[in-house]
């Protein structure tokens, strides 16, 4: 049942059979359940050559009417039917004329339809290989900048370095503590089960100490800092790109790499190894706790066993990994930030991409270093 | 004044991939000109600016400063040429991690090696010139759009450049602030002899401050008028006259 105010649509044949009169009556507003222009498809065919509108009984209208009428006009144009809109309200006629004034543009480069799966794989592969030279180029620039730093010609503000160090280091302590403690706990439980079988419970200290110091502390710290700081770097530099701040450096002939990337790189190369040490310490503390509670090992016993297991070499391995991961995180974050496009969406993409790139590169580096250290017998 | 023009652009073509934005641009900017690059939205004004100031390599053609070809120069020459340019970006492009004073001080410290006390004096004066005395320790995020723009101008003028390139000086400014900025630009030209290149579509600015111009057409992708904007308004091609009169003449 329709209320009094609802729309009404009537089709009246005119005196000659070639003309169709579309009578629009009562209320045609966008919030109503208006008919689609498609409903008239059958009627807009031979023998109709002309379409006229009759809106004399129309009481109220808005763009709901306009979309219906322009839909009809479009179908008529496709079929070579002439449309006479003089029967519509004058305001509607003017708006329709404005909408029709600029013909639909066929823009170059916007005609890519949905791609098939093979084309998508191909495009993604091409994109990947296009990205590789960019990454190498950036690596080259950063290396040159580091060389400038060593030769004392790179310029950045010491305050920026300290700010980054504070942001990366002390502020990351809580999250590194929690995660390292829990990972140490897991490692200890994992070992406890196996070592109990051979009655070698005390070696839990060796397992946790060597595992944390050599591998896990650096890896966990790397993952945390990649998510926490790498993404932040990408977002910061990306926003600077959006604000043309990077351009402003460039036009003054100031190297944005020296000024922005270098302090971030140094901060991470310094702080990630330190956080790695801290993380290893917390992990070993968790190992001690597990050992005390489930095996009744003495604190002193655990302590001496840990000392026996650890050598300076082990620390060297962990610290070198921490430093490499730090460099990778800063590299990925800054690279994605500098590549950022000029929109809010691009900044979000840069942050995501920075974390993904860092994780991937960290895992690759971890594998390579573990194999190389093993082969070298370190 | 010698025979070589201050800025000369020869047969410049700018493109993004296969899409040519503008081609065949040929014009000369003389010392002391207020040269307006005008045209509708998306015609390539900003792209031309980026090619002029060394941010985007043109697809073809050359940009010469006092006869030196910027894009084919060695890195050191490019740096020296950049030293002569001051650029005001559309949104100010102030460095967000630095205060206003540090923003203005950085180019001075970078290029001159003056003692800090002397640098501070220059910074204070430049900020006072744009009406921002007292805002030295503010960060860009604490300022309004108009203030950012004026601070950007102070930074662009920090090294007393020969050439000041300004992208959309009045966009986002109210009419009075925009007019004050125009007056400041004219004053800089009159008193310091700075050559000014303004990229804009703001009619009030174009007609009141420009004494030379080019019009970039987005249909034909090239320049279709050059000369004094008032002349272009009277005698230019129909598109340019329409543009300069907001469509009133046909």
Interface residues (C-beta under 8 A of the other chain):
Chain A: X108 X109 X155 X160 X239 X240 X243 X244 X245 X247 X248 X249 X250 X251 X252 X253 X254
Chain B: X19 X50 X53 X54 X55 X78 X79 X82 X83 X85 X87 X89 X90 X91 X93 X94 X95 X96 X97 X106 X107 X110 X155
